[in-house]
Amino acid sequence: MINVKVKCFSQVKYALGVDVLTFELDENTTSIDLEKIIRKKAGKKLNNVPLRIAINQKYQKEETILQDADEVVFIPPVQGG
């Protein structure tokens, strides 16, 4: 098992109602697997919201296997006003 911290910002924070989540996941869990977990936890609040993924402060362009103690951020599109 691995432990991963997810920091929540913007629409993700509002959808989940928290700043930080910690997950205990199976080894070989990928960034895409974790995104599915986050979307399920958010219900329909993140439907049609594209999310970029950063792991340990580096953007990921492809599916990545998560490691113990990784910090993951799901980044929605920038909103302005």
QUIJOCOR-V394479 format. One record per residue. RES is the residue in one letter. SS is DSSP state (helix for helix, strand for strand, loop for the rest). PHI is phi in radians with two decimals (NA if undefined). PSI is psi in whole degrees, 0 to 359 (* if undefined). Layout:
res: <RES:RES>
ss: <SS:SS>
phi: <PHI:PHI>
psi: <PSI:PSI>
//
This chain:
res: <M:I:N:V:K:V:K:C:F:S:Q:V:K:Y:A:L:G:V:D:V:L:T:F:E:L:D:E:N:T:T:S:I:D:L:E:K:I:I:R:K:K:A:G:K:K:L:N:N:V:P:L:R:I:A:I:N:Q:K:Y:Q:K:E:E:T:I:L:Q:D:A:D:E:V:V:F:I:P:P:V:Q:G:G>
ss: <loop:strand:strand:strand:strand:strand:strand:loop:loop:helix:helix:helix:helix:helix:helix:helix:loop:loop:loop:strand:strand:strand:strand:strand:strand:loop:loop:loop:loop:strand:helix:helix:helix:helix:helix:helix:helix:helix:helix:helix:helix:loop:loop:loop:loop:loop:loop:loop:loop:loop:strand:strand:strand:strand:strand:loop:loop:strand:strand:strand:loop:loop:loop:loop:strand:loop:loop:loop:loop:loop:strand:strand:strand:strand:strand:strand:loop:loop:loop:loop:loop>
phi: <NA:-2.19:-1.97:-2.26:-1.78:-1.98:-1.62:-1.95:-2.25:0.87:-1.07:-1.16:-1.07:-1.16:-1.18:-1.70:1.32:-2.50:-1.52:-2.47:-2.20:-2.10:-2.11:-1.76:-2.16:-1.20:-1.04:1.28:-1.22:-1.80:-1.05:-1.20:-1.04:-1.17:-1.05:-1.07:-1.11:-1.10:-1.11:-1.13:-1.11:-1.43:1.17:-1.63:-1.17:-1.92:-1.02:1.11:-1.84:-1.24:-2.14:-1.61:-2.07:-2.11:-2.10:0.92:1.19:-2.22:-1.08:-1.93:-1.68:-2.48:-1.00:-2.26:-1.33:-1.35:-2.04:-1.00:1.32:-1.11:-1.95:-2.02:-2.24:-1.77:-1.95:-1.36:-1.02:-1.18:-1.92:-2.18:3.08>
psi: <150:156:132:137:133:121:136:128:158:232:327:317:314:322:323:340:19:160:324:139:148:132:140:117:159:149:151:11:138:169:324:320:316:322:319:320:315:314:320:318:329:354:227:2:339:9:139:16:110:139:132:154:132:134:122:45:22:126:142:132:346:169:134:137:127:149:159:136:10:148:121:138:131:120:114:171:150:135:140:175:*>
//
